[in-house]
């Protein structure tokens, strides 16, 4: 059976550099980690993958001991003697973990271990020396292999998120032979233990995978959540994976071409662009009769993400301020700007495929409350009142009489929808007398400006790495300021103290209450104006079985089945 789909631009197959969703999805076809998400069960939970079982955790929560499956082999590849893949051992994980911490690999995933695992920060610091190769024989105290099939991880303080991050591509087992054999070309030659191996990659056109003949095996899950059996999601329970023999992905940039390929049955799924939405979805937000007659299936799923406009805390106009008086005025300015954003219009612009955000915690996460009221929701009267109190009556500086001018940086240069959204923001600001200048740039330049604290206002979003409020709240933790993930450069000691408390706590009602308290602190300061959470509308061909929407879907192709068609 062959499975056709669309593959985007990817950075290659080096797990430590797979920082975007498109790249992660390809890496996960070939490589594996100790743990992965249970495919069908909700709420999400992790289950063993290359580990025999879930780890033994010491009573103090500081030591995790994993037993590695025996008999697992890396795929056959010229990097090994005689081209035969060797057995996976615990040291392969330690080597992979060192690579993610090595400053020379320029990995964006070092955060999964930094400041958590014993000895990693010192090891990473030593790797910054560009005058000599990184010494991989130098041990890290927090990563130990007592024997070939036992891995021990020691952390400096309780780290309940560790099990989540070990499902991520950054922590996948990597053979040292492949890295040293292929050198700079390693990212083009994946050598993993996973269900597929890369057969062909024609950049910017086509990728083809085939079943890995030395795959150690896995079975389709026998347990799901209520309703899965009725949907046919347990028909293949217990069957060996992967079910599909070959996977062919096309890199198609133009939406019109992708749409025509989908209608012709050449790719298995499609999103719906803004311009095509009303041709596919009716007024009841269901498929039109034309689409239904084709047997196409619609999946509507709230996404674990949040989008917002950030204010640079170090900016002299919208930032945190240097005195108490200045801080108060700047706070009211930020709040006024937030109150000018018409979330209903934003929803209409997005064809109703968004849910207004009342804060940073996303749907599906403990602490998310759909009934929560956003304090700075659309209210032009309040916006004008706050703006006047900030010293800008009718949008003019009370001291100089000059019109207040702000600059909003957006990525998406060349993206027509992004420019339309930018014009909406200009109109929102103009309604309260603020002149907003838009800067559009390529995504790489947009992120560079954020990392160097060069933006005044900026658009941003966060797709959850794992289902824990901490993962998104870190965006406003003071020590994470740019070039870290806190691009608002927001600093509040009360928020930071609460964040440090939840870091080491297991999920509990008390921890959830602390997370909500952090949100209240941050919302009062208004370091950003929250916009929305996305609602995913996806179309699926009738010949695809076993598909279930998943917020972390990267390795899930192995579960799918193609029906005769």
Secondary structure, 3 states (H helix, E strand, C coil): CEEEEECCCCCCCCHHHCCCHHHHHHHHHHCCCCEEECCCCCCCCEEECCECCCCEECCCCCEEEEEECCCCECCCCCCCHHHCCCECCHHHHHHHHHHHHCHHHCCCCHHHCCCCECCHHHHHHHCCCCCCCCCCCCCCCCEEEEECCEEEEEECCCCCCHHHHCCCHHHCCCCHHHHHHHHHHHHHCCCCCCCEEEEEEECCCEEEEEECCCCCCCECCCCCCCCCCCCCCCCCCCCECCCCCEEEEECCCCHHHHHHHHHCCCCCEEECCHHHHHHHECCCCCECHHHHHCCCEEEEEECCEEEEEEECCCCCCCCCCCCHHHHHHHHHHHHHHHHCCCHHHHHHHCCCCEEECCCCCCCCCCCCCCCCCCCCCCCHHHHHHHHHHCCCHHHECCCCCCECEEEEEECCCCCHHHHHHHHHHHHHHHCCCCEEEEEECCHHHHHHHHHCCCCCEEEEEEECCCCCHHHHHHHHCHHHECCCCECCCCCCHHHHHHHHHHHCCCCCHHHHHHHHHHHHHHHHHCCEEEEEEEEEEEEECCCEECCCCCCCCCCHHHHCEECCC
